[in-house]
Amino acid sequence: MPNDKLMSTSLRRAFYYIMGPNRMTRNIDIHDRLLKFGIRIVMLSRILAKQLENRSIADQLIRSGTSVGANMQEADAASSKRDFINKVNISKKEIQETNYWLKIIDGSQLINNENNKLELAQLLAESEKLKRIISAILFRSKENQYNTNA
């Protein structure tokens, strides 16, 4: 059973029973990963926002970077398969936008500190990985919906 301190023991047992151990672990892993990603995006944006000309980029980065996880949370509470797919699709668009803003920041050299440059490179790599994961979730979900309807 996953070790999630935010979830009550009875709720974890219910999820474990309904979803099985592997799916539950994957769900928590992606949510935890997206939460950490969002926090790191906010912290990078704070650094960017210190200079007036960077504030609009920092704002865009925060909006898209935190929206990914929020939409995946909504997907887990979806009322139907179609709703689930829609929310995951929105998350995919948001991670793509986040990746774009990170590339803009990198390409325009808005960050000069070596530690912050390293964090930016790690966030770029993580956004690429998350994009692949979310795309796979979306593909499998659409495939399962098609197979169920056929």
MODELLER restraints for C-alpha pairs under 7 A, 6 or more apart:
rsr = mdl.restraints
at = mdl.atoms
rsr.add(forms.Gaussian(group=physical.xy_distance, feature=features.Distance(at['CA:1:A'], at['CA:16:A']), mean=6.71, stdev=0.5))
rsr.add(forms.Gaussian(group=physical.xy_distance, feature=features.Distance(at['CA:1:A'], at['CA:21:A']), mean=6.31, stdev=0.5))
rsr.add(forms.Gaussian(group=physical.xy_distance, feature=features.Distance(at['CA:2:A'], at['CA:25:A']), mean=5.90, stdev=0.5))
rsr.add(forms.Gaussian(group=physical.xy_distance, feature=features.Distance(at['CA:15:A'], at['CA:24:A']), mean=6.78, stdev=0.5))
rsr.add(forms.Gaussian(group=physical.xy_distance, feature=features.Distance(at['CA:16:A'], at['CA:24:A']), mean=6.25, stdev=0.5))
rsr.add(forms.Gaussian(group=physical.xy_distance, feature=features.Distance(at['CA:31:A'], at['CA:69:A']), mean=6.60, stdev=0.5))
rsr.add(forms.Gaussian(group=physical.xy_distance, feature=features.Distance(at['CA:34:A'], at['CA:69:A']), mean=5.04, stdev=0.5))
rsr.add(forms.Gaussian(group=physical.xy_distance, feature=features.Distance(at['CA:35:A'], at['CA:69:A']), mean=6.16, stdev=0.5))
rsr.add(forms.Gaussian(group=physical.xy_distance, feature=features.Distance(at['CA:38:A'], at['CA:65:A']), mean=5.60, stdev=0.5))
rsr.add(forms.Gaussian(group=physical.xy_distance, feature=features.Distance(at['CA:38:A'], at['CA:66:A']), mean=4.71, stdev=0.5))
rsr.add(forms.Gaussian(group=physical.xy_distance, feature=features.Distance(at['CA:41:A'], at['CA:62:A']), mean=6.30, stdev=0.5))
rsr.add(forms.Gaussian(group=physical.xy_distance, feature=features.Distance(at['CA:41:A'], at['CA:65:A']), mean=6.15, stdev=0.5))
rsr.add(forms.Gaussian(group=physical.xy_distance, feature=features.Distance(at['CA:42:A'], at['CA:62:A']), mean=5.80, stdev=0.5))
rsr.add(forms.Gaussian(group=physical.xy_distance, feature=features.Distance(at['CA:45:A'], at['CA:58:A']), mean=4.74, stdev=0.5))
rsr.add(forms.Gaussian(group=physical.xy_distance, feature=features.Distance(at['CA:45:A'], at['CA:61:A']), mean=6.97, stdev=0.5))
rsr.add(forms.Gaussian(group=physical.xy_distance, feature=features.Distance(at['CA:45:A'], at['CA:62:A']), mean=6.67, stdev=0.5))
rsr.add(forms.Gaussian(group=physical.xy_distance, feature=features.Distance(at['CA:48:A'], at['CA:54:A']), mean=5.67, stdev=0.5))
rsr.add(forms.Gaussian(group=physical.xy_distance, feature=features.Distance(at['CA:48:A'], at['CA:55:A']), mean=6.67, stdev=0.5))
rsr.add(forms.Gaussian(group=physical.xy_distance, feature=features.Distance(at['CA:48:A'], at['CA:58:A']), mean=5.95, stdev=0.5))
rsr.add(forms.Gaussian(group=physical.xy_distance, feature=features.Distance(at['CA:49:A'], at['CA:55:A']), mean=4.52, stdev=0.5))
rsr.add(forms.Gaussian(group=physical.xy_distance, feature=features.Distance(at['CA:49:A'], at['CA:58:A']), mean=5.89, stdev=0.5))
rsr.add(forms.Gaussian(group=physical.xy_distance, feature=features.Distance(at['CA:61:A'], at['CA:98:A']), mean=5.91, stdev=0.5))
rsr.add(forms.Gaussian(group=physical.xy_distance, feature=features.Distance(at['CA:61:A'], at['CA:101:A']), mean=6.10, stdev=0.5))
rsr.add(forms.Gaussian(group=physical.xy_distance, feature=features.Distance(at['CA:64:A'], at['CA:94:A']), mean=5.14, stdev=0.5))
rsr.add(forms.Gaussian(group=physical.xy_distance, feature=features.Distance(at['CA:64:A'], at['CA:95:A']), mean=6.87, stdev=0.5))
rsr.add(forms.Gaussian(group=physical.xy_distance, feature=features.Distance(at['CA:64:A'], at['CA:97:A']), mean=6.35, stdev=0.5))
rsr.add(forms.Gaussian(group=physical.xy_distance, feature=features.Distance(at['CA:64:A'], at['CA:98:A']), mean=5.43, stdev=0.5))
rsr.add(forms.Gaussian(group=physical.xy_distance, feature=features.Distance(at['CA:65:A'], at['CA:94:A']), mean=6.90, stdev=0.5))
rsr.add(forms.Gaussian(group=physical.xy_distance, feature=features.Distance(at['CA:65:A'], at['CA:95:A']), mean=6.64, stdev=0.5))
rsr.add(forms.Gaussian(group=physical.xy_distance, feature=features.Distance(at['CA:65:A'], at['CA:98:A']), mean=5.36, stdev=0.5))
rsr.add(forms.Gaussian(group=physical.xy_distance, feature=features.Distance(at['CA:67:A'], at['CA:94:A']), mean=6.51, stdev=0.5))
rsr.add(forms.Gaussian(group=physical.xy_distance, feature=features.Distance(at['CA:68:A'], at['CA:91:A']), mean=4.56, stdev=0.5))
rsr.add(forms.Gaussian(group=physical.xy_distance, feature=features.Distance(at['CA:68:A'], at['CA:94:A']), mean=5.51, stdev=0.5))
rsr.add(forms.Gaussian(group=physical.xy_distance, feature=features.Distance(at['CA:68:A'], at['CA:95:A']), mean=5.94, stdev=0.5))
rsr.add(forms.Gaussian(group=physical.xy_distance, feature=features.Distance(at['CA:71:A'], at['CA:87:A']), mean=5.62, stdev=0.5))
rsr.add(forms.Gaussian(group=physical.xy_distance, feature=features.Distance(at['CA:71:A'], at['CA:88:A']), mean=6.77, stdev=0.5))
rsr.add(forms.Gaussian(group=physical.xy_distance, feature=features.Distance(at['CA:71:A'], at['CA:90:A']), mean=6.78, stdev=0.5))
rsr.add(forms.Gaussian(group=physical.xy_distance, feature=features.Distance(at['CA:71:A'], at['CA:91:A']), mean=5.55, stdev=0.5))
rsr.add(forms.Gaussian(group=physical.xy_distance, feature=features.Distance(at['CA:72:A'], at['CA:87:A']), mean=6.54, stdev=0.5))
rsr.add(forms.Gaussian(group=physical.xy_distance, feature=features.Distance(at['CA:72:A'], at['CA:88:A']), mean=5.98, stdev=0.5))
rsr.add(forms.Gaussian(group=physical.xy_distance, feature=features.Distance(at['CA:72:A'], at['CA:91:A']), mean=6.30, stdev=0.5))
rsr.add(forms.Gaussian(group=physical.xy_distance, feature=features.Distance(at['CA:74:A'], at['CA:87:A']), mean=6.61, stdev=0.5))
rsr.add(forms.Gaussian(group=physical.xy_distance, feature=features.Distance(at['CA:75:A'], at['CA:84:A']), mean=4.64, stdev=0.5))
rsr.add(forms.Gaussian(group=physical.xy_distance, feature=features.Distance(at['CA:75:A'], at['CA:87:A']), mean=5.04, stdev=0.5))
rsr.add(forms.Gaussian(group=physical.xy_distance, feature=features.Distance(at['CA:75:A'], at['CA:88:A']), mean=6.09, stdev=0.5))
rsr.add(forms.Gaussian(group=physical.xy_distance, feature=features.Distance(at['CA:76:A'], at['CA:84:A']), mean=6.96, stdev=0.5))
rsr.add(forms.Gaussian(group=physical.xy_distance, feature=features.Distance(at['CA:78:A'], at['CA:84:A']), mean=5.05, stdev=0.5))
rsr.add(forms.Gaussian(group=physical.xy_distance, feature=features.Distance(at['CA:85:A'], at['CA:138:A']), mean=6.38, stdev=0.5))
rsr.add(forms.Gaussian(group=physical.xy_distance, feature=features.Distance(at['CA:85:A'], at['CA:141:A']), mean=6.57, stdev=0.5))
rsr.add(forms.Gaussian(group=physical.xy_distance, feature=features.Distance(at['CA:88:A'], at['CA:138:A']), mean=6.19, stdev=0.5))
rsr.add(forms.Gaussian(group=physical.xy_distance, feature=features.Distance(at['CA:89:A'], at['CA:138:A']), mean=6.63, stdev=0.5))
rsr.add(forms.Gaussian(group=physical.xy_distance, feature=features.Distance(at['CA:92:A'], at['CA:131:A']), mean=6.34, stdev=0.5))
rsr.add(forms.Gaussian(group=physical.xy_distance, feature=features.Distance(at['CA:92:A'], at['CA:134:A']), mean=5.97, stdev=0.5))
rsr.add(forms.Gaussian(group=physical.xy_distance, feature=features.Distance(at['CA:92:A'], at['CA:135:A']), mean=6.54, stdev=0.5))
rsr.add(forms.Gaussian(group=physical.xy_distance, feature=features.Distance(at['CA:95:A'], at['CA:127:A']), mean=6.55, stdev=0.5))
rsr.add(forms.Gaussian(group=physical.xy_distance, feature=features.Distance(at['CA:95:A'], at['CA:131:A']), mean=6.01, stdev=0.5))
rsr.add(forms.Gaussian(group=physical.xy_distance, feature=features.Distance(at['CA:96:A'], at['CA:131:A']), mean=6.76, stdev=0.5))
rsr.add(forms.Gaussian(group=physical.xy_distance, feature=features.Distance(at['CA:99:A'], at['CA:124:A']), mean=6.39, stdev=0.5))
rsr.add(forms.Gaussian(group=physical.xy_distance, feature=features.Distance(at['CA:99:A'], at['CA:127:A']), mean=5.87, stdev=0.5))
rsr.add(forms.Gaussian(group=physical.xy_distance, feature=features.Distance(at['CA:102:A'], at['CA:124:A']), mean=6.29, stdev=0.5))
rsr.add(forms.Gaussian(group=physical.xy_distance, feature=features.Distance(at['CA:111:A'], at['CA:117:A']), mean=6.18, stdev=0.5))
